[in-house]
Amino acid sequence: MVEISGNATFNIPESVAWRNVNEEIVILKLKSGEYYTLNEVGQHIWQAISDQQNVEGILKQIVDQFDVTYEKAKEDVMTFLDNMLKESIVLLNEK
């Protein structure tokens, strides 16, 4: 798993398009044609990424929005972000 700090933010590369379709977020990798749909928690994380929230902000939002502990939210959010990085759907902002 990639080491991600609480202050980290992410960019969505130009090679990735996304839309909110029928209350679902659909992500499309333009080069390969692969697409992904996100569950409710994934949608909140994705929206926070697109709003340039840092990891701590995303975690706070998930804890506040869902009935989950900080530790569980961190585990799930970090797994989500790690998968998105591995698939090149998001890029770690190097600020």
N, C-alpha and C positions, 0 to 999 in steps of 0.2 A: 504494500500500500504506500502511496506517495505521502510524504510528510507535508501536511498543510497547516499553516498557522491560523490562529483565530482572526488575525487581521487581513488574511488573504482575500482577494477578490478575483473574479474571473471574467474573461471576455468570451463572447460567442463569436467564433470565426465566421468570415464571410462565406465559407464553404458549407455553412449550416443555416438552414432556414427553419423557421418555426411559426406556427399559427395556433390560435385558440379556435378549435372547431367543435361546435356542439358541447361546450363546456369541458372539452378535453384539449390538452396541449399535445400537438403533433410536431415532432422534430424530424427534419429531413436532412440527411447528408447528401448534398447536391452531387458530388462526384460519384458516389456509389449507388445512390438511389435508395439506400437503407433508410427506413423510418422507424420512429419510436413513438409510443404514446405513454403518457405518465399517469400514475395514480394520483390521488388527491394530495398526498404529502409531496410527491415528486413535483406536482404542479406548483405548490407553494415555494419549494426550493428553487425551481426554474424561474419563477417570477422574481424572486429575490435576487437571483444571479443577474437577470436582465436589468434589474434596478440598481446594480452595482453594490449590493449589500455585502459586507464582509461575512466571514464564516460565523463569527460570534452573533452578528445580527440575524443571520439565518437560523441559528440554533435557538435564540430567544424567541423568534417568531414561531418556530415549530413547537416549542414548549408551551407558549402562550395559546396557540391555536388548537393543539391536540392534547389529549390526556396522556402525557408521556413525561418521564423523568428527563432531566438534562443529560444523564449518562446514556440513556437509550436513544435520545434524539441525536446526540453526538455520534454514536455508533452508526446509526442509520444515515445521517447526513454525510459523514465521512465516506461511507461505503458508496453512496450515490455519487458524490463528487469524484471519488477515485475511479468509478466506472465511466463517468462522463469524460474524465481526463484520458483514460486508456483508449476510449473510442474517438478521441479528438473532437468531441462535441462541445467541450469548453476548453479554454486555455487558461492556465494560471497567470494572473496579472503580475508582472514583474516589477511593480512599483517599489 
